[in-house]
């Protein structure tokens, strides 16, 4: 006849069956019947709705609560059970699982903390399948306190991992380890939750090489009266606003703790407490000053995350990710966008005569006034005209030669408009237009009045195209 499994005959190591000698038939461990510490839940306690969870040994405890190894009697799987037990606020009745408040002064604060602990558990239960945060399976109230049931993770803490590696690791390695935690925290912060207890103790590396942030339960809502229990829990990892009874806390609070965790992992030492840094009593050394090989951009991002002034710190984890994992990308982009195009002024003098021809009114009644005083200045046109056999500036005297080509002197200037397209980059197009217009209007006076009429058509056809094609293209460049 098969024995009925009860809390008395289940192995608390692997949750297999104990034989009559109280030795596990699966892992061969002898039953651990050593009494639990008085403030812990007794081993083999059964709690939860319908007596669902069997309590085993304590996995760890801090200022906010105690985490136990548990067994889901309904689903037959290991779980982690977090009990809200704020140290210094409550005690446990001897021989009883009930948690009581230790003084009237703490009653209101403890009750508010208890309520908000459950509210946070409810919010965390809505976040599913985040790679870097432990999943919440259940939550409930019992024994005068509250409990959160989470997935059980088999692995070692980051603290133990660092100890096995000689106390520290390289910057690239710790950034690889921390990336899933940071990515998941960006989602957690979006629903208004902050962890406030990030440290190597609360980051778990599983045997499947998963990295999870654990103990995500009591840290935010455990001090509704304003007192910062995080001072008791993790000195050195808390930013100044956690020491202040009315400090404004937010995602930037977790940013500081993440920075300290990374700093500790690559240097092997903790930075001074943030309060002492803020008071000027101590200063934090840069990792490079301690002989640590680290990229300068990554180091700058890390030091910004460690700023004791929260306004100078990254305001959210996503900004910190951008700084740590893409330290130089923003600087390259800005440099490329602000670099002015070179060599534009070198050829700005070439379009001067071309723009003189391409004015809106190249031929007007101004042809009639005598322009002999402002007769053609060959020296002004010579630099812009690439030597072409058809136009020589010195041959401005014979009027008949210009009459054969539909324009007198401007004909020599029309050709540069067609050719200077690749070379001409006018920096100030308005300036040459006003200065060169009188000169070009005076040049046709040397030709016959009939030539002036005939030259109007070619010029008007050539003026519109350069203005829209040549100069607009240059401005776009």
DRENDO-1510 file (C-alpha; in Angstrom, 1 decimal, always signed):
<recs>
REC; n; res; u; v; w
REC; 1; UNK; +0.0; +0.0; +0.0 .
REC; 2; UNK; +1.5; +3.3; -1.1 .
REC; 3; UNK; +2.1; +5.8; +1.6 .
REC; 4; UNK; +0.3; +9.2; +1.6 .
REC; 5; UNK; +2.7; +12.1; +1.2 .
REC; 6; UNK; +2.4; +14.5; +4.0 .
REC; 7; UNK; +4.6; +17.3; +5.3 .
REC; 8; UNK; +6.1; +14.8; +7.8 .
REC; 9; UNK; +7.5; +12.4; +5.3 .
REC; 10; UNK; +8.8; +14.7; +2.5 .
REC; 11; UNK; +12.5; +15.4; +2.1 .
REC; 12; UNK; +13.2; +19.1; +2.4 .
REC; 13; UNK; +16.3; +18.9; +0.2 .
REC; 14; UNK; +14.8; +17.4; -3.0 .
REC; 15; UNK; +11.1; +17.0; -1.8 .
REC; 16; UNK; +11.3; +13.3; -2.5 .
REC; 17; UNK; +9.9; +10.6; -0.1 .
REC; 18; UNK; +11.5; +9.7; +3.2 .
REC; 19; UNK; +11.7; +6.0; +4.2 .
REC; 20; UNK; +10.9; +4.7; +7.7 .
REC; 21; UNK; +14.5; +5.7; +8.8 .
REC; 22; UNK; +13.8; +9.2; +7.6 .
REC; 23; UNK; +16.3; +9.0; +4.8 .
REC; 24; UNK; +15.4; +10.3; +1.4 .
REC; 25; UNK; +14.9; +7.6; -1.2 .
REC; 26; UNK; +15.9; +10.0; -4.0 .
REC; 27; UNK; +18.8; +12.1; -2.8 .
REC; 28; UNK; +19.7; +9.8; +0.2 .
REC; 29; UNK; +19.9; +12.8; +2.6 .
REC; 30; UNK; +18.8; +12.2; +6.2 .
REC; 31; UNK; +15.9; +14.4; +7.1 .
REC; 32; UNK; +16.9; +17.8; +8.5 .
REC; 33; UNK; +14.9; +18.1; +11.6 .
REC; 34; UNK; +17.0; +20.9; +13.2 .
REC; 35; UNK; +14.7; +23.6; +14.7 .
REC; 36; UNK; +14.5; +26.8; +12.7 .
REC; 37; UNK; +15.5; +30.1; +14.3 .
REC; 38; UNK; +12.7; +31.6; +16.4 .
REC; 39; UNK; +11.9; +34.4; +14.0 .
REC; 40; UNK; +11.7; +32.1; +11.0 .
REC; 41; UNK; +8.7; +30.0; +9.9 .
REC; 42; UNK; +9.2; +26.5; +11.3 .
REC; 43; UNK; +10.3; +24.0; +8.7 .
REC; 44; UNK; +7.5; +21.7; +7.4 .
REC; 45; UNK; +4.9; +24.5; +8.0 .
REC; 46; UNK; +2.1; +24.4; +5.4 .
REC; 47; UNK; +0.7; +27.8; +4.4 .
REC; 48; UNK; -1.3; +29.4; +1.6 .
REC; 49; UNK; -4.8; +28.8; +0.2 .
REC; 50; UNK; -5.9; +25.2; +0.7 .
REC; 51; UNK; -2.6; +24.5; +2.5 .
REC; 52; UNK; -0.8; +24.6; -0.8 .
REC; 53; UNK; +2.9; +25.4; +0.0 .
REC; 54; UNK; +5.2; +23.4; +2.2 .
REC; 55; UNK; +8.0; +25.5; +3.8 .
REC; 56; UNK; +11.6; +24.2; +3.8 .
REC; 57; UNK; +14.8; +25.9; +4.9 .
REC; 58; UNK; +15.4; +29.6; +4.7 .
REC; 59; UNK; +17.3; +30.6; +1.5 .
REC; 60; UNK; +18.2; +34.1; +2.8 .
REC; 61; UNK; +16.9; +37.1; +4.7 .
REC; 62; UNK; +17.4; +40.8; +4.8 .
REC; 63; UNK; +15.9; +43.9; +6.3 .
REC; 64; UNK; +12.6; +43.5; +4.4 .
REC; 65; UNK; +11.8; +39.8; +4.7 .
REC; 66; UNK; +12.8; +36.2; +4.7 .
REC; 67; UNK; +12.9; +33.9; +1.6 .
REC; 68; UNK; +12.2; +30.2; +2.0 .
REC; 69; UNK; +12.6; +27.1; -0.2 .
REC; 70; UNK; +9.1; +25.8; -0.8 .
REC; 71; UNK; +7.2; +23.0; -2.5 .
REC; 72; UNK; +3.9; +23.5; -4.4 .
REC; 73; UNK; +1.9; +20.5; -3.2 .
REC; 74; UNK; -0.6; +20.9; -6.0 .
REC; 75; UNK; +1.7; +21.2; -9.0 .
REC; 76; UNK; +4.6; +19.3; -7.5 .
REC; 77; UNK; +7.3; +21.9; -8.2 .
REC; 78; UNK; +9.9; +23.8; -6.2 .
REC; 79; UNK; +9.1; +27.5; -5.4 .
REC; 80; UNK; +10.6; +30.3; -3.5 .
REC; 81; UNK; +8.3; +31.9; -0.8 .
REC; 82; UNK; +9.0; +35.4; +0.3 .
REC; 83; UNK; +7.6; +36.5; +3.7 .
REC; 84; UNK; +7.2; +40.1; +4.5 .
REC; 85; UNK; +9.1; +40.5; +7.8 .
REC; 86; UNK; +10.5; +44.0; +8.2 .
REC; 87; UNK; +13.3; +43.7; +10.7 .
REC; 88; UNK; +12.9; +45.9; +13.7 .
REC; 89; UNK; +9.2; +46.4; +13.1 .
REC; 90; UNK; +7.7; +43.0; +13.9 .
REC; 91; UNK; +8.4; +39.8; +15.8 .
REC; 92; UNK; +7.1; +36.3; +15.7 .
REC; 93; UNK; +5.2; +34.6; +18.5 .
REC; 94; UNK; +7.2; +31.7; +20.0 .
REC; 95; UNK; +5.7; +28.4; +18.9 .
REC; 96; UNK; +3.3; +30.2; +16.6 .
REC; 97; UNK; +3.5; +31.4; +13.0 .
REC; 98; UNK; +1.8; +34.7; +13.7 .
REC; 99; UNK; +3.7; +37.9; +13.1 .
REC; 100; UNK; +3.0; +40.8; +15.5 .
REC; 101; UNK; +4.0; +44.4; +15.5 .
REC; 102; UNK; +6.5; +45.1; +18.2 .
REC; 103; UNK; +5.3; +48.6; +19.2 .
REC; 104; UNK; +2.4; +51.0; +18.7 .
REC; 105; UNK; +4.7; +53.5; +17.0 .
REC; 106; UNK; +5.3; +50.9; +14.3 .
REC; 107; UNK; +1.7; +49.8; +13.9 .
REC; 108; UNK; +0.5; +52.3; +11.3 .
REC; 109; UNK; +3.7; +52.0; +9.2 .
REC; 110; UNK; +3.7; +48.2; +9.3 .
REC; 111; UNK; +0.1; +48.0; +8.2 .
REC; 112; UNK; +0.6; +50.3; +5.3 .
REC; 113; UNK; +3.7; +48.4; +4.3 .
REC; 114; UNK; +1.9; +45.2; +4.5 .
REC; 115; UNK; -0.9; +46.5; +2.2 .
REC; 116; UNK; +1.5; +47.9; -0.3 .
REC; 117; UNK; +3.6; +44.7; -0.3 .
REC; 118; UNK; +0.6; +42.8; -1.6 .
REC; 119; UNK; -0.1; +45.6; -4.1 .
REC; 120; UNK; +3.4; +45.3; -5.5 .
REC; 121; UNK; +3.1; +41.6; -5.7 .
REC; 122; UNK; -0.1; +42.0; -7.7 .
REC; 123; UNK; +1.7; +44.4; -10.1 .
REC; 124; UNK; +4.7; +42.1; -10.5 .
REC; 125; UNK; +2.5; +39.1; -11.2 .
REC; 126; UNK; +1.3; +41.0; -14.3 .
REC; 127; UNK; +4.9; +41.1; -15.7 .
REC; 128; UNK; +5.5; +37.8; -17.4 .
REC; 129; UNK; +8.4; +36.3; -19.3 .
REC; 130; UNK; +11.0; +38.9; -18.4 .
REC; 131; UNK; +14.4; +37.4; -18.9 .
REC; 132; UNK; +16.2; +39.2; -16.1 .
REC; 133; UNK; +13.6; +39.3; -13.3 .
REC; 134; UNK; +12.2; +36.4; -11.3 .
REC; 135; UNK; +8.6; +35.5; -12.2 .
REC; 136; UNK; +5.9; +35.8; -9.5 .
REC; 137; UNK; +3.5; +32.9; -9.4 .
REC; 138; UNK; +1.2; +33.7; -6.5 .
REC; 139; UNK; +0.7; +36.0; -3.5 .
REC; 140; UNK; -1.5; +35.9; -0.4 .
REC; 141; UNK; -1.9; +37.1; +3.2 .
REC; 142; UNK; -1.6; +34.8; +6.2 .
REC; 143; UNK; -0.2; +34.7; +9.7 .
REC; 144; UNK; -0.6; +38.5; +10.1 .
REC; 145; UNK; +1.7; +39.2; +7.2 .
REC; 146; UNK; +2.0; +38.6; +3.4 .
REC; 147; UNK; +3.7; +36.2; +1.1 .
REC; 148; UNK; +4.9; +36.2; -2.5 .
REC; 149; UNK; +5.4; +32.9; -4.3 .
REC; 150; UNK; +8.1; +33.0; -7.0 .
REC; 151; UNK; +9.7; +30.6; -9.4 .
REC; 152; UNK; +12.6; +28.7; -7.8 .
REC; 153; UNK; +16.0; +29.4; -9.4 .
REC; 154; UNK; +18.7; +26.9; -9.0 .
REC; 155; UNK; +22.0; +28.7; -9.1 .
REC; 156; UNK; +24.5; +30.9; -7.3 .
REC; 157; UNK; +24.4; +34.6; -6.5 .
REC; 158; UNK; +26.6; +37.0; -8.3 .
REC; 159; UNK; +28.4; +37.6; -5.0 .
REC; 160; UNK; +29.5; +33.9; -4.8 .
REC; 161; UNK; +30.2; +33.9; -8.6 .
REC; 162; UNK; +32.7; +36.8; -8.0 .
REC; 163; UNK; +34.3; +35.0; -5.1 .
REC; 164; UNK; +34.9; +31.9; -7.2 .
REC; 165; UNK; +36.5; +34.2; -9.9 .
REC; 166; UNK; +39.0; +35.7; -7.4 .
REC; 167; UNK; +36.9; +38.6; -6.3 .
REC; 168; UNK; +36.4; +40.5; -9.6 .
REC; 169; UNK; +35.9; +40.0; -13.4 .
REC; 170; UNK; +36.6; +42.1; -16.5 .
REC; 171; UNK; +34.4; +44.9; -17.6 .
REC; 172; UNK; +33.2; +43.1; -20.7 .
REC; 173; UNK; +32.1; +40.1; -18.7 .
REC; 174; UNK; +30.1; +41.9; -16.1 .
REC; 175; UNK; +28.4; +44.0; -18.7 .
REC; 176; UNK; +27.4; +40.8; -20.4 .
REC; 177; UNK; +26.0; +39.4; -17.1 .
REC; 178; UNK; +24.1; +42.6; -16.2 .
REC; 179; UNK; +22.5; +43.3; -19.6 .
REC; 180; UNK; +19.3; +41.1; -19.2 .
REC; 181; UNK; +18.8; +42.5; -15.7 .
REC; 182; UNK; +19.0; +46.1; -17.0 .
REC; 183; UNK; +16.7; +45.4; -20.0 .
REC; 184; UNK; +14.1; +43.9; -17.7 .
REC; 185; UNK; +14.3; +46.7; -15.2 .
REC; 186; UNK; +13.3; +49.2; -17.9 .
REC; 187; UNK; +10.0; +47.3; -18.2 .
REC; 188; UNK; +9.5; +47.1; -14.4 .
REC; 189; UNK; +10.1; +50.8; -14.0 .
REC; 190; UNK; +7.4; +51.5; -16.6 .
REC; 191; UNK; +4.7; +50.2; -14.3 .
REC; 192; UNK; +6.0; +52.5; -11.5 .
REC; 193; UNK; +8.0; +49.9; -9.4 .
REC; 194; UNK; +11.6; +50.3; -8.3 .
REC; 195; UNK; +13.7; +47.6; -6.7 .
REC; 196; UNK; +15.8; +49.7; -4.2 .
REC; 197; UNK; +17.8; +46.6; -3.1 .
REC; 198; UNK; +20.0; +45.8; -6.1 .
REC; 199; UNK; +23.3; +44.2; -5.2 .
REC; 200; UNK; +25.4; +41.0; -6.0 .
REC; 201; UNK; +23.4; +39.2; -3.3 .
REC; 202; UNK; +20.1; +39.7; -5.2 .
REC; 203; UNK; +21.4; +38.8; -8.7 .
REC; 204; UNK; +21.2; +35.0; -9.4 .
REC; 205; UNK; +23.1; +33.1; -12.1 .
REC; 206; UNK; +21.3; +29.8; -12.7 .
REC; 207; UNK; +22.8; +26.6; -13.9 .
REC; 208; UNK; +21.3; +27.3; -17.3 .
REC; 209; UNK; +23.3; +30.5; -17.5 .
REC; 210; UNK; +20.2; +32.7; -16.9 .
REC; 211; UNK; +20.7; +35.9; -14.9 .
REC; 212; UNK; +17.8; +37.0; -12.7 .
REC; 213; UNK; +17.1; +39.8; -10.3 .
REC; 214; UNK; +15.5; +38.3; -7.2 .
REC; 215; UNK; +14.0; +39.6; -3.9 .
REC; 216; UNK; +11.7; +41.9; -5.8 .
REC; 217; UNK; +9.0; +42.2; -3.2 .
REC; 218; UNK; +9.4; +44.3; -0.1 .
REC; 219; UNK; +12.1; +46.7; -1.2 .
REC; 220; UNK; +9.9; +49.5; -2.5 .
REC; 221; UNK; +7.0; +49.6; -0.1 .
REC; 222; UNK; +8.5; +48.5; +3.1 .
REC; 223; UNK; +9.0; +52.0; +4.5 .
REC; 224; UNK; +5.7; +53.9; +3.9 .
REC; 225; UNK; +6.4; +56.2; +6.9 .
REC; 226; UNK; +9.5; +57.6; +5.1 .
REC; 227; UNK; +12.2; +55.7; +7.1 .
REC; 228; UNK; +14.7; +54.1; +4.9 .
REC; 229; UNK; +15.2; +50.5; +5.8 .
REC; 230; UNK; +17.7; +50.1; +2.9 .
REC; 231; UNK; +20.3; +51.6; +5.2 .
REC; 232; UNK; +20.1; +48.5; +7.3 .
REC; 233; UNK; +20.0; +46.2; +4.3 .
REC; 234; UNK; +22.7; +47.4; +2.0 .
REC; 235; UNK; +25.1; +50.1; +3.0 .
REC; 236; UNK; +27.3; +51.2; +0.1 .
REC; 237; UNK; +24.7; +50.3; -2.5 .
REC; 238; UNK; +22.1; +52.9; -1.6 .
REC; 239; UNK; +22.2; +56.4; -3.1 .
REC; 240; UNK; +21.8; +59.5; -0.8 .
REC; 241; UNK; +18.1; +59.8; -1.5 .
REC; 242; UNK; +17.5; +56.5; +0.3 .
REC; 243; UNK; +19.2; +57.9; +3.4 .
REC; 244; UNK; +16.9; +60.9; +3.4 .
REC; 245; UNK; +13.5; +60.4; +5.2 .
REC; 246; UNK; +11.9; +62.4; +2.4 .
REC; 247; UNK; +14.2; +61.7; -0.4 .
REC; 248; UNK; +12.7; +61.6; -3.9 .
REC; 249; UNK; +13.3; +58.1; -5.3 .
REC; 250; UNK; +12.7; +56.7; -8.8 .
REC; 251; UNK; +14.4; +54.7; -11.6 .
REC; 252; UNK; +17.6; +56.8; -10.9 .
REC; 253; UNK; +17.7; +55.1; -7.5 .
REC; 254; UNK; +18.2; +51.7; -9.1 .
REC; 255; UNK; +20.7; +53.2; -11.6 .
REC; 256; UNK; +23.0; +54.1; -8.7 .
REC; 257; UNK; +22.8; +50.5; -7.2 .
REC; 258; UNK; +23.4; +49.0; -10.7 .
REC; 259; UNK; +26.5; +51.3; -11.0 .
REC; 260; UNK; +27.8; +50.2; -7.6 .
REC; 261; UNK; +27.3; +46.5; -8.5 .
REC; 262; UNK; +29.3; +46.9; -11.8 .
REC; 263; UNK; +32.0; +48.9; -10.0 .
REC; 264; UNK; +32.3; +46.2; -7.3 .
REC; 265; UNK; +32.5; +43.5; -9.9 .
REC; 266; UNK; +35.4; +45.0; -11.9 .
REC; 267; UNK; +37.4; +46.5; -9.0 .
REC; 268; UNK; +36.7; +44.0; -6.2 .
REC; 269; UNK; +36.0; +46.9; -3.7 .
REC; 270; UNK; +32.9; +48.9; -2.8 .
REC; 271; UNK; +33.0; +52.7; -3.3 .
REC; 272; UNK; +32.6; +54.8; -0.2 .
REC; 273; UNK; +29.1; +55.3; +1.1 .
REC; 274; UNK; +27.2; +57.9; -1.0 .
REC; 275; UNK; +26.5; +60.1; +2.1 .
REC; 276; UNK; +30.2; +60.4; +2.8 .
REC; 277; UNK; +30.9; +61.2; -0.8 .
REC; 278; UNK; +28.2; +63.9; -0.8 .
REC; 279; UNK; +29.6; +65.5; +2.4 .
REC; 280; UNK; +33.1; +65.6; +0.8 .
REC; 281; UNK; +34.6; +63.3; +3.4 .
REC; 282; UNK; +35.6; +60.7; +0.8 .
REC; 283; UNK; +35.9; +60.5; -3.0 .
REC; 284; UNK; +35.3; +57.6; -5.3 .
REC; 285; UNK; +38.3; +56.5; -7.4 .
REC; 286; UNK; +37.9; +55.8; -11.1 .
REC; 287; UNK; +38.6; +52.2; -12.0 .
REC; 288; UNK; +41.4; +53.2; -14.4 .
REC; 289; UNK; +43.1; +54.9; -11.4 .
REC; 290; UNK; +43.1; +51.5; -9.8 .
REC; 291; UNK; +44.8; +49.8; -12.8 .
REC; 292; UNK; +41.6; +48.3; -14.2 .
REC; 293; UNK; +41.5; +47.9; -18.0 .
REC; 294; UNK; +38.3; +49.7; -19.1 .
REC; 295; UNK; +37.2; +51.6; -22.1 .
REC; 296; UNK; +37.2; +55.4; -21.4 .
REC; 297; UNK; +33.7; +55.8; -22.7 .
REC; 298; UNK; +32.4; +52.9; -20.6 .
REC; 299; UNK; +34.2; +54.4; -17.5 .
REC; 300; UNK; +32.7; +57.8; -18.1 .
REC; 301; UNK; +29.2; +56.2; -18.3 .
REC; 302; UNK; +29.8; +54.2; -15.1 .
REC; 303; UNK; +31.0; +57.3; -13.2 .
REC; 304; UNK; +27.8; +59.1; -14.3 .
REC; 305; UNK; +25.7; +56.3; -13.0 .
REC; 306; UNK; +27.6; +56.7; -9.6 .
REC; 307; UNK; +26.9; +60.5; -9.3 .
REC; 308; UNK; +25.7; +61.2; -5.8 .
REC; 309; UNK; +23.6; +64.1; -7.1 .
REC; 310; UNK; +20.6; +62.4; -8.7 .
REC; 311; UNK; +20.2; +65.3; -11.2 .
REC; 312; UNK; +23.7; +64.5; -12.6 .
REC; 313; UNK; +22.9; +60.8; -12.7 .
REC; 314; UNK; +21.2; +58.9; -15.5 .
REC; 315; UNK; +17.5; +59.4; -15.0 .
REC; 316; UNK; +16.5; +55.9; -16.1 .
REC; 317; UNK; +18.1; +52.5; -16.9 .
REC; 318; UNK; +17.7; +52.9; -20.7 .
REC; 319; UNK; +19.9; +56.0; -20.6 .
REC; 320; UNK; +22.5; +54.0; -18.6 .
REC; 321; UNK; +22.3; +51.2; -21.2 .
REC; 322; UNK; +23.0; +53.6; -24.0 .
REC; 323; UNK; +26.0; +55.0; -22.2 .
REC; 324; UNK; +27.5; +51.7; -21.2 .
REC; 325; UNK; +27.0; +49.7; -24.3 .
REC; 326; UNK; +27.3; +52.5; -27.0 .
REC; 327; UNK; +29.7; +54.8; -25.3 .
REC; 328; UNK; +31.1; +56.5; -28.5 .
REC; 329; UNK; +28.3; +56.3; -31.0 .
REC; 330; UNK; +26.6; +59.6; -30.0 .
REC; 331; UNK; +29.8; +61.5; -30.3 .
REC; 332; UNK; +30.5; +60.3; -33.8 .
REC; 333; UNK; +27.0; +61.2; -35.0 .
REC; 334; UNK; +27.2; +64.7; -33.6 .
REC; 335; UNK; +30.6; +65.4; -35.1 .
REC; 336; UNK; +29.5; +64.3; -38.5 .
REC; 337; UNK; +26.4; +66.4; -38.4 .
REC; 338; UNK; +28.1; +69.6; -37.3 .
REC; 339; UNK; +31.1; +69.5; -39.6 .
REC; 340; UNK; +30.7; +72.2; -42.3 .
REC; 341; UNK; +31.4; +71.3; -45.9 .
REC; 342; UNK; +34.9; +72.3; -46.8 .
REC; 343; UNK; +36.3; +74.3; -49.8 .
REC; 344; UNK; +33.0; +76.2; -50.5 .
REC; 345; UNK; +34.7; +79.7; -50.5 .
REC; 346; UNK; +37.5; +78.7; -52.9 .
REC; 347; UNK; +35.4; +79.0; -56.0 .
REC; 348; UNK; +32.8; +81.5; -54.8 .
REC; 349; UNK; +34.4; +84.1; -57.1 .
REC; 350; UNK; +33.7; +82.1; -60.3 .
REC; 351; UNK; +29.9; +82.6; -60.3 .
REC; 352; UNK; +30.2; +86.4; -60.0 .
REC; 353; UNK; +30.1; +87.1; -63.7 .
REC; 354; UNK; +27.7; +84.2; -64.3 .
REC; 355; UNK; +25.3; +85.6; -61.8 .
REC; 356; UNK; +25.7; +89.0; -63.4 .
REC; 357; UNK; +24.3; +87.4; -66.6 .
REC; 358; UNK; +21.6; +85.4; -64.8 .
REC; 359; UNK; +19.8; +88.3; -63.2 .
REC; 360; UNK; +16.1; +88.6; -63.7 .
REC; 361; UNK; +16.4; +91.7; -65.9 .
REC; 362; UNK; +19.5; +91.4; -68.0 .
REC; 363; UNK; +18.2; +93.6; -70.9 .
REC; 364; UNK; +16.0; +96.6; -70.0 .
REC; 365; UNK; +15.7; +100.1; -71.4 .
REC; 366; UNK; +19.0; +100.7; -69.6 .
REC; 367; UNK; +20.6; +99.7; -72.8 .
REC; 368; UNK; +19.9; +103.2; -74.2 .
REC; 369; UNK; +22.0; +105.3; -71.8 .
REC; 370; UNK; +25.6; +105.7; -73.1 .
REC; 371; UNK; +27.7; +103.0; -71.5 .
REC; 372; UNK; +31.0; +103.9; -73.1 .
REC; 373; UNK; +32.3; +105.2; -69.8 .
REC; 374; UNK; +31.7; +101.7; -68.4 .
REC; 375; UNK; +32.9; +99.9; -71.4 .
REC; 376; UNK; +33.9; +96.3; -71.2 .
REC; 377; UNK; +36.5; +95.6; -68.6 .
REC; 378; UNK; +38.2; +92.6; -70.0 .
REC; 379; UNK; +40.3; +92.0; -66.9 .
REC; 380; UNK; +37.2; +91.3; -64.9 .
REC; 381; UNK; +35.9; +88.6; -67.2 .
REC; 382; UNK; +39.2; +87.0; -68.0 .
REC; 383; UNK; +39.6; +84.9; -64.8 .
REC; 384; UNK; +36.1; +83.3; -65.1 .
REC; 385; UNK; +36.3; +82.4; -68.8 .
REC; 386; UNK; +38.1; +79.1; -69.5 .
REC; 387; UNK; +40.0; +79.7; -72.7 .
REC; 388; UNK; +37.6; +78.9; -75.5 .
REC; 389; UNK; +38.4; +79.6; -79.1 .
REC; 390; UNK; +35.2; +81.6; -79.7 .
REC; 391; UNK; +35.6; +84.3; -77.0 .
REC; 392; UNK; +38.7; +86.4; -76.3 .
REC; 393; UNK; +38.1; +89.3; -73.9 .
REC; 394; UNK; +40.6; +91.6; -75.8 .
REC; 395; UNK; +38.4; +91.4; -78.9 .
REC; 396; UNK; +35.7; +93.7; -77.4 .
REC; 397; UNK; +36.2; +96.5; -80.0 .
REC; 398; UNK; +34.6; +95.1; -83.2 .
REC; 399; UNK; +30.9; +95.3; -82.8 .
REC; 400; UNK; +30.2; +93.2; -85.9 .
REC; 401; UNK; +32.0; +90.2; -84.4 .
REC; 402; UNK; +29.6; +90.2; -81.5 .
REC; 403; UNK; +26.6; +90.6; -83.7 .
REC; 404; UNK; +27.3; +87.3; -85.4 .
REC; 405; UNK; +27.1; +85.6; -82.0 .
REC; 406; UNK; +23.7; +86.6; -80.6 .
REC; 407; UNK; +25.2; +88.3; -77.6 .
REC; 408; UNK; +28.0; +90.9; -77.5 .
REC; 409; UNK; +30.0; +90.6; -74.3 .
REC; 410; UNK; +27.6; +88.5; -72.3 .
REC; 411; UNK; +28.1; +85.7; -74.8 .
REC; 412; UNK; +31.4; +85.0; -73.2 .
REC; 413; UNK; +29.7; +84.9; -69.8 .
REC; 414; UNK; +26.9; +82.6; -70.9 .
REC; 415; UNK; +29.3; +79.7; -71.5 .
REC; 416; UNK; +30.7; +79.7; -68.0 .
REC; 417; UNK; +27.1; +79.1; -66.7 .
REC; 418; UNK; +26.9; +75.8; -68.6 .
REC; 419; UNK; +30.3; +74.5; -67.5 .
REC; 420; UNK; +30.9; +75.7; -63.9 .
REC; 421; UNK; +28.1; +73.5; -62.5 .
REC; 422; UNK; +30.6; +71.0; -60.8 .
REC; 423; UNK; +33.0; +73.6; -59.7 .
REC; 424; UNK; +30.9; +76.6; -58.6 .
REC; 425; UNK; +29.7; +76.7; -55.0 .
REC; 426; UNK; +28.4; +80.2; -54.3 .
REC; 427; UNK; +28.5; +81.2; -50.7 .
REC; 428; UNK; +26.6; +84.5; -51.0 .
REC; 429; UNK; +24.6; +84.6; -54.3 .
REC; 430; UNK; +22.9; +88.0; -53.6 .
REC; 431; UNK; +26.1; +90.0; -53.4 .
REC; 432; UNK; +27.4; +89.5; -57.0 .
REC; 433; UNK; +24.0; +90.0; -58.5 .
REC; 434; UNK; +23.6; +93.6; -57.5 .
REC; 435; UNK; +27.2; +94.5; -58.2 .
REC; 436; UNK; +27.6; +92.9; -61.6 .
REC; 437; UNK; +24.2; +93.9; -63.1 .
REC; 438; UNK; +25.1; +97.5; -64.1 .
REC; 439; UNK; +28.3; +96.3; -65.8 .
REC; 440; UNK; +26.6; +93.7; -67.9 .
REC; 441; UNK; +23.8; +96.1; -68.8 .
REC; 442; UNK; +26.3; +98.6; -70.1 .
REC; 443; UNK; +28.2; +96.2; -72.3 .
REC; 444; UNK; +25.6; +95.9; -75.1 .
REC; 445; UNK; +26.0; +99.6; -75.8 .
REC; 446; UNK; +29.0; +98.9; -78.0 .
REC; 447; UNK; +26.8; +96.8; -80.2 .
REC; 448; UNK; +24.0; +97.9; -82.6 .
REC; 449; UNK; +20.5; +98.5; -81.2 .
REC; 450; UNK; +19.4; +95.6; -83.4 .
REC; 451; UNK; +21.8; +93.3; -81.7 .
REC; 452; UNK; +20.4; +94.3; -78.3 .
REC; 453; UNK; +16.9; +93.2; -79.4 .
REC; 454; UNK; +18.3; +89.9; -80.7 .
REC; 455; UNK; +20.3; +89.2; -77.6 .
REC; 456; UNK; +17.3; +89.4; -75.3 .
REC; 457; UNK; +15.9; +86.0; -76.2 .
REC; 458; UNK; +19.1; +84.0; -75.6 .
REC; 459; UNK; +19.8; +85.7; -72.3 .
REC; 460; UNK; +16.3; +85.2; -70.9 .
REC; 461; UNK; +16.4; +81.5; -71.8 .
REC; 462; UNK; +19.8; +81.0; -70.1 .
REC; 463; UNK; +19.0; +83.0; -67.0 .
REC; 464; UNK; +16.1; +80.9; -65.7 .
REC; 465; UNK; +17.9; +77.5; -65.9 .
REC; 466; UNK; +21.1; +78.4; -64.1 .
REC; 467; UNK; +19.2; +80.0; -61.2 .
REC; 468; UNK; +17.1; +76.9; -60.6 .
REC; 469; UNK; +19.5; +74.2; -61.7 .
REC; 470; UNK; +23.0; +75.3; -60.9 .
REC; 471; UNK; +22.6; +77.3; -57.7 .
REC; 472; UNK; +19.8; +75.3; -56.2 .
REC; 473; UNK; +21.9; +72.1; -56.6 .
REC; 474; UNK; +24.9; +73.8; -55.0 .
REC; 475; UNK; +22.8; +75.0; -52.0 .
REC; 476; UNK; +21.6; +71.4; -51.5 .
REC; 477; UNK; +25.1; +70.2; -51.3 .
</recs>
